[in-house]
């Protein structure tokens, strides 16, 4: 999803990787929570250029369905700074999304000493 801000002329991008393999309801959850956290991260960073959300699932083995486990990897790129969150995996999708974005927010706060 591309997001243009004509007022300042900058181009900011949110990229979703692996989200198309999820069910539509799961895609909506990821996109809505990402938009919510994107605004918070943008306020903290001031010059955010790229946000990448990579979603993976596991839980199906040769036709047998087990409980789905969601793994999210989030990368925030700004000029001179890169932040990555890869420690969040959970059986509940919203909880996994919140965990990974809270980790990113903590890294940004630590880097900028807010």
C-alpha positions in Angstrom: 0.0 0.0 0.0 1.5 3.3 -1.1 0.8 6.4 0.8 1.5 9.8 -0.8 1.6 13.0 1.1 1.3 15.8 -1.5 1.6 18.6 1.1 5.3 17.7 1.8 6.0 15.9 -1.5 7.4 12.8 0.3 6.6 9.2 -0.6 6.1 6.8 2.3 5.5 3.1 1.9 4.0 0.3 3.9 4.9 -3.0 2.3 3.1 -6.3 3.2 5.0 -9.5 2.6 3.3 -12.9 2.9 0.0 -11.3 4.0 -1.7 -12.5 0.8 -1.4 -16.1 1.9 -3.6 -15.3 5.0 -7.4 -15.4 5.1 -9.2 -12.1 4.3 -10.2 -11.5 7.9 -6.6 -12.0 9.1 -5.4 -9.6 6.4 -7.8 -6.9 7.6 -6.5 -7.4 11.2 -2.9 -6.9 10.1 -3.7 -3.9 7.9 -5.8 -2.1 10.5 -3.3 -2.6 13.3 -0.4 -1.6 11.0 -2.1 1.6 10.0 -2.7 2.4 13.7 1.0 1.8 14.7 2.3 3.4 11.5 1.0 6.8 12.7 2.6 6.4 16.1 6.0 5.4 14.6 5.8 8.2 12.1 5.4 10.7 15.0 8.4 9.3 16.8 10.7 9.0 13.8 9.8 12.2 11.9 11.5 10.9 8.7 10.2 7.4 8.3 10.7 6.1 4.7 9.8 2.5 4.7 7.8 0.0 6.9 7.8 -3.7 6.0 5.5 -6.2 7.6 6.3 -9.8 6.9 3.8 -12.4 8.1 4.3 -16.1 8.2 2.1 -18.9 9.5 2.8 -22.5 10.5 0.4 -25.2 11.7 -0.6 -27.4 8.7 1.3 -30.6 8.2 0.4 -32.8 5.2 -3.3 -32.1 5.3 -3.7 -32.2 9.1 -4.6 -28.9 10.5 -3.1 -27.9 13.8 -3.5 -24.6 15.6 -2.0 -21.8 13.5 1.0 -20.0 14.8 1.7 -16.5 13.5 5.1 -15.1 13.1 5.6 -11.4 12.3 8.8 -9.7 11.3 8.7 -5.9 11.1 11.3 -3.6 9.7 11.4 0.2 9.9 13.8 2.1 7.7 14.7 5.7 8.1 17.7 7.6 6.7 20.7 6.3 8.8 18.6 4.0 11.0 17.1 0.5 10.7 15.0 -1.2 13.3 13.9 -4.8 13.1 11.5 -6.9 15.2 11.5 -10.6 14.8 10.8 -12.0 18.2 7.1 -12.1 18.0 5.2 -15.2 17.3 1.9 -16.2 18.9 -1.2 -18.3 18.4 -3.4 -15.2 18.3 -2.7 -12.8 15.4 -3.6 -9.5 17.1 -1.3 -10.3 20.0 1.6 -11.2 17.6 1.1 -7.9 15.8 1.0 -5.9 19.1 4.1 -7.6 20.4 6.2 -6.9 17.3 5.1 -3.2 17.1 5.7 -2.7 20.8 9.2 -4.1 20.4 9.8 -1.7 17.5 8.5 1.2 19.5 10.8 0.3 22.4 13.8 0.2 20.1 12.9 3.6 18.6 12.4 5.1 22.1 15.8 3.6 23.2 17.6 4.9 20.2 16.2 8.4 20.5 16.1 8.4 24.4 12.5 9.5 24.7 
